[in-house]
Amino acid sequence: MFPIRDHNPSGRTPFVTYALIALNVGIFLSYQHLLNSNEILRVYFDWAMIPARMSDGEGWSGLFTSMFMHGGWMHIAGNMLFLFIFGDNMEDEMGHVPFLVFYLAAGLAAGLIHFISEPYSQIPTVGASGAIAGVMGGYLLLFPKAKVDILFIFIVFFRIFPIPAWIMLGLWFGLQVFNGVVVDTSAGGVAYWAHAGGFIAGIVLTAPLWLRLGGTAFWDRTEGHPPHPEAKYTLTRSSIPKVPRR
């Protein structure tokens, strides 16, 4: 079950969001041919965030550069999908340059939370997930009742249905916290606390904008929905003919 789009059209072209997607994809393509070789270890050592190195006073630049690296095709595809869905509306509300600053600040905050949670881990950490979690946190604060279309797949059955953003994003955040508590990530895996930390950072960093818009009065005016007409999508039935039974 994962989101494929929202019903919240943006009022301007999200140049920064598109540029971030292009930059992430371009950087990934520059080294993806090394993923199954030992050479990728050198790439990660130079550019990923390695908490143990940071604890020794080294490699702090990885806190920034790791935000533009990914560990595989599914990793980057999932992250860029989430950025594409939620980034345009945040950029629309904040403006291009403030959104870029917000994105980078959320990513740095997420990295610091991960460092605090695993200060002596020697496992390289890569991914834009923390920064994008910040975008999701900000989106939740501004548009809690925006509709998000979810694709649900169960074996051969699939269906698209809309749910409010607060349910989808709230469940996502809850899963990060739950997994951060119960899952042992010392041997590698998902940086759950980076996700949770980025999400909270996104809410905090978006709060000044939310207050300028009126705070709870903004929610009252819009009833938690986007302050403009929502996009309408029409689902059509498949034209595949039915096979009659004998």
BATORDREN-276180 format. One record per residue (C-alpha): x, y, z; residue in three letters. Coordinates in steps of 0.001 Angstrom, whole numbers, plus 500000, padded with zeros to 6 digits. Layout:
<zases>
     xx     yy     zz zaba
      X      Y      Z  ALA
...
</zases>
This chain:
<zases>
     xx     yy     zz zaba
 500000 500000 500000  MET
 501598 503266 498913  PHE
 500556 506747 497713  PRO
 500544 507512 493981  ILE
 499207 511117 493895  ARG
 497292 513726 495854  ASP
 494279 515877 494957  HIS
 496143 519089 495772  ASN
 497238 520948 492613  PRO
 499996 523548 493002  SER
 499617 527078 491699  GLY
 503130 527428 490290  ARG
 505733 525248 488634  THR
 507758 523520 491395  PRO
 511185 524170 489879  PHE
 513082 523293 493074  VAL
 511219 520011 493530  THR
 511932 519024 489926  TYR
 515583 520079 490295  ALA
 515982 518013 493478  LEU
 514501 514968 491763  ILE
 516801 515428 488753  ALA
 519849 515923 490989  LEU
 519127 512835 493072  ASN
 518531 510691 490000  VAL
 521608 512048 488229  GLY
 523894 511378 491198  ILE
 522481 507870 491627  PHE
 523027 507059 487944  LEU
 526643 508221 488225  SER
 527539 505342 490581  TYR
 524737 502768 490328  GLN
 526968 500511 488184  HIS
 529198 500096 491269  LEU
 526442 498886 493612  LEU
 527345 495212 493277  ASN
 531100 495718 493553  SER
 533528 496465 496359  ASN
 534186 499879 494830  GLU
 530895 501138 496253  ILE
 532478 500927 499719  LEU
 534910 503682 498767  ARG
 532047 505809 497416  VAL
 530118 505358 500648  TYR
 533189 506056 502768  PHE
 533737 509364 500971  ASP
 530154 510567 500611  TRP
 527770 508679 502924  ALA
 527091 509553 506551  MET
 528936 507172 508871  ILE
 528111 507929 512530  PRO
 531270 506290 513899  ALA
 533445 508573 511759  ARG
 531490 511598 512927  MET
 532013 510532 516544  SER
 535739 510548 515799  ASP
 535478 514083 514410  GLY
 535641 513025 510757  GLU
 533257 512844 507816  GLY
 530775 515474 508967  TRP
 530314 516535 505350  SER
 528501 513231 504877  GLY
 525630 514699 506883  LEU
 524923 516822 503801  PHE
 526158 514719 500869  THR
 524366 511571 502022  SER
 521036 513322 501328  MET
 521707 513001 497596  PHE
 522708 509331 497534  MET
 520625 506149 497436  HIS
 521283 502462 497906  GLY
 519263 500979 495047  GLY
 516587 501448 492422  TRP
 513635 500871 494761  MET
 515163 503208 497330  HIS
 515431 506150 494956  ILE
 512139 505382 493180  ALA
 510196 505424 496448  GLY
 511853 508576 497728  ASN
 511377 510500 494488  MET
 507726 509442 494297  LEU
 507060 510862 497762  PHE
 508963 514065 496921  LEU
 506999 514436 493679  PHE
 503650 513998 495440  ILE
 504199 516269 498440  PHE
 507025 518615 497448  GLY
 505174 520772 494904  ASP
 502554 521975 497396  ASN
 505121 522825 500054  MET
 507173 524734 497479  GLU
 504017 526512 496317  ASP
 503230 527712 499844  GLU
 506805 528561 500883  MET
 508310 529872 497669  GLY
 511206 528387 495742  HIS
 514240 529461 497780  VAL
 512620 529111 501234  PRO
 511476 525614 500268  PHE
 515026 524640 499309  LEU
 516335 525926 502649  VAL
 513524 524076 504439  PHE
 514288 520823 502588  TYR
 518005 520932 503382  LEU
 517404 521914 507013  ALA
 514976 519015 507495  ALA
 517492 516633 505953  GLY
 520287 517834 508225  LEU
 518032 517554 511270  ALA
 517079 514008 510291  ALA
 520737 513081 509904  GLY
 521574 514498 513333  LEU
 518740 512523 514934  ILE
 520081 509351 513303  HIS
 523592 510182 514540  PHE
 522307 510682 518089  ILE
 520433 507366 517956  SER
 523427 505378 516604  GLU
 526580 507430 517345  PRO
 529007 504534 516983  TYR
 527453 502778 513998  SER
 529920 502023 511218  GLN
 527143 501421 508690  ILE
 527012 504048 505910  PRO
 523704 505900 505773  THR
 522400 507270 502482  VAL
 519112 508621 501201  GLY
 516884 511661 500909  ALA
 514298 510029 503171  SER
 514916 512328 506137  GLY
 514526 515496 504076  ALA
 511432 514119 502353  ILE
 510008 513104 505736  ALA
 510335 516786 506643  GLY
 508312 517683 503556  VAL
 505669 515182 504644  MET
 505558 516620 508163  GLY
 505075 520129 506798  GLY
 502379 518880 504428  TYR
 500517 517318 507339  LEU
 500518 520629 509192  LEU
 499259 522674 506237  LEU
 496912 520237 504498  PHE
 495778 517581 507003  PRO
 492610 516716 505074  LYS
 493972 516832 501529  ALA
 493055 513659 499679  LYS
 495860 511238 498845  VAL
 495242 508363 496447  ASP
 496568 505080 497794  ILE
 497299 502056 495613  LEU
 496446 498921 497567  PHE
 497864 495649 496212  ILE
 497065 492220 497632  PHE
 498462 489340 495526  ILE
 496552 489862 492232  VAL
 493940 492282 493586  PHE
 494600 496010 493420  PHE
 492560 499129 493978  ARG
 493094 502895 494195  ILE
 491219 504781 496883  PHE
 491582 508258 498451  PRO
 492201 508855 502147  ILE
 492887 512069 504105  PRO
 496541 513040 504331  ALA
 496469 512975 508147  TRP
 495626 509261 508115  ILE
 498245 508288 505552  MET
 501008 510480 507000  LEU
 500047 509742 510598  GLY
 500238 506000 509977  LEU
 503571 506409 508200  TRP
 505016 508386 511125  PHE
 503644 505909 513645  GLY
 505293 503026 511807  LEU
 508652 504825 511857  GLN
 508474 505348 515619  VAL
 507240 501795 516262  PHE
 509959 500243 514106  ASN
 512568 502546 515606  GLY
 511707 501136 519036  VAL
 511353 497427 518215  VAL
 513664 496817 515230  VAL
 517384 496241 515759  ASP
 519112 498318 513074  THR
 522650 497733 514347  SER
 523320 495418 511410  ALA
 521861 497800 508829  GLY
 518479 498454 507333  GLY
 516162 501451 507494  VAL
 517102 504559 509498  ALA
 513735 504833 511230  TYR
 514761 507549 513663  TRP
 516047 509673 510781  ALA
 512583 509396 509234  HIS
 510802 510260 512478  ALA
 513233 513074 513254  GLY
 512888 514563 509782  GLY
 509099 514418 510050  PHE
 509082 516288 513366  ILE
 511643 518781 512050  ALA
 509377 519426 509071  GLY
 506447 520240 511348  ILE
 508586 522568 513491  VAL
 510110 524326 510465  LEU
 506688 524781 508854  THR
 505080 526129 512034  ALA
 506088 529793 511381  PRO
 504404 529689 507959  LEU
 501337 527997 509442  TRP
 501111 530700 512110  LEU
 501443 533470 509493  ARG
 498560 531883 507610  LEU
 496482 532063 510784  GLY
 497277 528844 512642  GLY
 494124 527101 513732  THR
 492117 529883 512046  ALA
 493676 528734 508753  PHE
 492384 525231 509474  TRP
 488972 526654 510332  ASP
 488794 528566 507045  ARG
 489801 525598 504931  THR
 488511 522818 507230  GLU
 491959 521247 506832  GLY
 491627 521015 503050  HIS
 493854 522821 500519  PRO
 492801 526489 500105  PRO
 491824 525903 496471  HIS
 489654 523434 494516  PRO
 490944 519873 494710  GLU
 491937 517964 491596  ALA
 489416 515450 490312  LYS
 490496 512092 488925  TYR
 488226 509723 487063  THR
 488843 505999 487331  LEU
 487700 503960 484336  THR
 486982 500279 484202  ARG
 489295 497980 482299  SER
 488265 497072 478743  SER
 489580 493518 479123  ILE
 486708 491196 478109  PRO
 485376 488699 480597  LYS
 485881 485016 479841  VAL
 482547 483194 480112  PRO
 482314 480084 482239  ARG
 481228 476776 480776  ARG
</zases>
